[in-house]
Amino acid sequence: MRYLTNLFKRLVALVAVVAMATACDDGRSEVLKVYNWGDYIDEDLLVEFEEWYFEHTGEKVEIIYQTFDINEVMLAKIENGHADFDVVCPSEYIVERMMRNELLLPILTPEFEAEINSKNINYFDCVSPYIKREFSLLTAPEGQDPNDYAVGYMWGTTGILYNADYVTEEEALSWDLMFNPRLKDKIFVKDAFRDVYSPMLIYAKTIEARKAGTLGEDEMLPLETIHALMYDSSDESIALVESHLKRTKELVAGWEADFGKEMMTQEKAWINLMWSGDAVWAIEEAAEVDVNLAYAVPREGSVVWFDGWVIPKYAKNERAARYFIDYMCMPENAIRNMDATGYVSVVATEEVLEAMRDDELETVCDLSYFFVDENHEPLEGCDSVHIDDVLYPDRSVIERCGVMHDSGDRTDKMLEMWSRVKGDNLSTGMLVGIIVFFVAMFAWGIWRKVDAYRKKQHHLKRRRHQYTKTKK
């Protein structure tokens, strides 16, 4: 009798455990929550991933896809709200902060690597060694390699988008342009304090060194110095940047989060400090209405930025998350994402190089730092490629760009400076213009949805045409 009683108790306990496990799972093993920047993926790939995942694992998964516009908003949801996103795409300095605060799970574990190798679907090696090398420079807790916790997605530079009918290329090749009184009320600046602070610090230190006589009039800071400045958030440097930004404040028409591209295509502004990916979009849109836009990274130096996939510690579907990141590294998916977004993938295979090469362009770039084979040797001919140099900067540009880092406890000081600089410097006319602009954008947004499919087909047709020419 005692034996039967104990057996019954064990069965009840077992049923309770199974019930609890089922309740805790709540179907989450079949859901993948992805949190990404807006307009930053070919959304058809999301549906196709569900099919791809089932094909390779025999398991069903449904993607819940959400977007954000600011790194810090995304981070707050995870850090303070413990949001259970499975895959997130932060920028490099946020990766640093998440690692420091132990908010990330490793991605390419030995077990997962063995699994995808056995299925011949390991695409992590398609990421350029250049990107991995830059990620390895991120500040991380002792004994941790950032490449174990983050896999690159897109990258680019910060520079000046300019209207070539009003600004020359030579002018755009110096941050001096930001202080030219001729451009009063024709300047927009990206409302992203780090992306403005870092290049302005490089510029300010360059001017300071020239005045001190430690740098020739036409000389630039060495790359080692630029890299060191990416860590500099001292009171002295913050004050130095603030003094320069207050000079340009009188000329700035506004600080924009996303509408600067449209202001440039409509010739409401002549220059815009912005990211290269946004510049590509604006240049293509402007060309359709006969507005001549171009992009340059000033000689004094600037920043090269990276966004990468991570798995937050509160993720509830690590397995699908790892497969998703691997899927995003597939060359054909990288090409489609570039076509859809205008940004540049970190994937650096021969297939990608051939898809992006355009022999009809006059620009020739040395991309031997980026496109390499499995032995880390440059792909044949990649030191002189006819390609869009806004998308893929020449080696000479990369050699004057640093990578931003998290400022830790100094971030509040930088934000205070940024608030003081911005203030309220919109003129009445400009304020009315922006209100009218946003009303018009509501209607235009509907048109863009309709136009998006047409543009996507145009991109694909152009890539196929380039690929066919290459094959011939």
Order of alpha helices (4+ residues) and beta strands (2+ residues): alpha-beta-alpha-beta-alpha-beta-alpha-beta-alpha-alpha-beta-alpha-beta-alpha-alpha-alpha-beta-alpha-beta-alpha-beta-beta-beta-alpha-alpha-beta-alpha-beta-beta-alpha-beta-alpha-alpha
